[in-house]
């Protein structure tokens, strides 16, 4: 999508790219084939890139505001909305350009970040919306705006471009990078999660498997239900015993699920490998942080 004609590689022969030139029998890995699937894939990538931008750049804005004495200004709802739109736009722009989308498409998608908030400034200033309504309404309007831009360019194909091998390697490890960004705050303030969070671990596999229809086959559903039973039991035991024992059960439960993710990553069953990579790194980091928190806190 959003192909940039200037980025195309016209000459045949060996290319320093992360994928071979497309042929009748080979699809590039830029976007999946198929109109609807391709559109949904693109929107999913944009959402992840926006989240990454917020997680990475949000703290930088806060530190910069504190250093400049502009903390109160950044706390104003209008400014906070624009800062949020900026962080999302930066993350989205970096990924779209990596995917060889042309600047016109990038600009339209950036407008989809800002315009919804700008439209709600007047109702906010006149008292028709409060601060929460401004932020929530902006995000709700952002979704159809993004879909509109993506649909408008749905027939444009991505270009095959030259990329440095280091850039390719980092881009292909985006689930790991996203997991590191998501857990960055946990390292600064280590703590132990609620036991109930362990129910999310097997639930994610069952939900995704149900949507993707990958729970069929010998023993697949039974294995996932067994996982649900194991982590459900751990959750109930942790809730009942409480105290330091419960904290260790939670930490070890998350660590065990990292092994579960690794097994599914190797088999490629039930969920996409990108999900298992993200989930595995996330689970391992959270488990390590919780163990650190337990060991550093007096019993």
GIURZI-V771292 format. One record per residue. N is the residue number from 1. OMEGA is omega in whole degrees, -180 to 180 (none if undefined). Layout:
N&OMEGA ; N&OMEGA
//
This chain:
1&178 ; 2&-176 ; 3&176 ; 4&-176 ; 5&-178 ; 6&-177 ; 7&-178 ; 8&177 ; 9&-171 ; 10&-171 ; 11&176 ; 12&178 ; 13&-178 ; 14&180 ; 15&174 ; 16&-178 ; 17&177 ; 18&176 ; 19&179 ; 20&176 ; 21&-176 ; 22&174 ; 23&-180 ; 24&-176 ; 25&-175 ; 26&175 ; 27&173 ; 28&180 ; 29&179 ; 30&176 ; 31&179 ; 32&178 ; 33&178 ; 34&-174 ; 35&-176 ; 36&180 ; 37&179 ; 38&179 ; 39&-180 ; 40&178 ; 41&-180 ; 42&180 ; 43&177 ; 44&177 ; 45&180 ; 46&-180 ; 47&179 ; 48&179 ; 49&178 ; 50&178 ; 51&179 ; 52&179 ; 53&179 ; 54&-178 ; 55&-176 ; 56&-173 ; 57&180 ; 58&178 ; 59&179 ; 60&176 ; 61&-180 ; 62&179 ; 63&178 ; 64&178 ; 65&178 ; 66&-179 ; 67&-179 ; 68&-178 ; 69&-177 ; 70&-178 ; 71&180 ; 72&179 ; 73&180 ; 74&-180 ; 75&178 ; 76&-176 ; 77&-179 ; 78&-179 ; 79&179 ; 80&179 ; 81&-180 ; 82&177 ; 83&179 ; 84&178 ; 85&-180 ; 86&180 ; 87&178 ; 88&-179 ; 89&180 ; 90&179 ; 91&180 ; 92&-179 ; 93&180 ; 94&-178 ; 95&-180 ; 96&178 ; 97&175 ; 98&179 ; 99&176 ; 100&173 ; 101&-178 ; 102&-173 ; 103&179 ; 104&178 ; 105&178 ; 106&180 ; 107&179 ; 108&178 ; 109&176 ; 110&177 ; 111&178 ; 112&176 ; 113&-172 ; 114&-172 ; 115&179 ; 116&178 ; 117&-179 ; 118&180 ; 119&-176 ; 120&180 ; 121&-178 ; 122&175 ; 123&179 ; 124&-179 ; 125&-180 ; 126&177 ; 127&179 ; 128&178 ; 129&171 ; 130&-176 ; 131&179 ; 132&178 ; 133&178 ; 134&-178 ; 135&-180 ; 136&-180 ; 137&178 ; 138&179 ; 139&179 ; 140&178 ; 141&-179 ; 142&-176 ; 143&178 ; 144&178 ; 145&178 ; 146&180 ; 147&180 ; 148&179 ; 149&-179 ; 150&180 ; 151&-179 ; 152&-177 ; 153&-172 ; 154&-177 ; 155&-180 ; 156&-177 ; 157&-179 ; 158&-180 ; 159&171 ; 160&-174 ; 161&177 ; 162&178 ; 163&176 ; 164&-179 ; 165&179 ; 166&178 ; 167&179 ; 168&-179 ; 169&180 ; 170&-179 ; 171&-179 ; 172&177 ; 173&-178 ; 174&177 ; 175&177 ; 176&179 ; 177&179 ; 178&178 ; 179&178 ; 180&178 ; 181&-177 ; 182&-175 ; 183&-176 ; 184&-179 ; 185&-178 ; 186&180 ; 187&-179 ; 188&-180 ; 189&-177 ; 190&178 ; 191&-180 ; 192&-179 ; 193&176 ; 194&177 ; 195&-177 ; 196&179 ; 197&-180 ; 198&178 ; 199&179 ; 200&-172 ; 201&177 ; 202&-178 ; 203&180 ; 204&179 ; 205&-180 ; 206&-179 ; 207&-180 ; 208&178 ; 209&178 ; 210&-179 ; 211&-177 ; 212&-178 ; 213&-179 ; 214&179 ; 215&178 ; 216&-180 ; 217&-176 ; 218&172 ; 219&-176 ; 220&-179 ; 221&-180 ; 222&179 ; 223&-180 ; 224&178 ; 225&176 ; 226&176 ; 227&178 ; 228&179 ; 229&-178 ; 230&-178 ; 231&173 ; 232&178 ; 233&177 ; 234&-180 ; 235&-178 ; 236&179 ; 237&180 ; 238&179 ; 239&-177 ; 240&-174 ; 241&179 ; 242&176 ; 243&-177 ; 244&178 ; 245&179 ; 246&179 ; 247&178 ; 248&178 ; 249&179 ; 250&-179 ; 251&-179 ; 252&176 ; 253&177 ; 254&179 ; 255&178 ; 256&-180 ; 257&174 ; 258&174 ; 259&176 ; 260&178 ; 261&-179 ; 262&179 ; 263&179 ; 264&177 ; 265&179 ; 266&-178 ; 267&-179 ; 268&-177 ; 269&172 ; 270&-176 ; 271&178 ; 272&180 ; 273&176 ; 274&179 ; 275&-179 ; 276&178 ; 277&178 ; 278&-176 ; 279&-179 ; 280&179 ; 281&179 ; 282&-179 ; 283&-178 ; 284&-179 ; 285&-180 ; 286&177 ; 287&179 ; 288&180 ; 289&179 ; 290&177 ; 291&177 ; 292&179 ; 293&-180 ; 294&-177 ; 295&-177 ; 296&-180 ; 297&179 ; 298&-179 ; 299&none
//
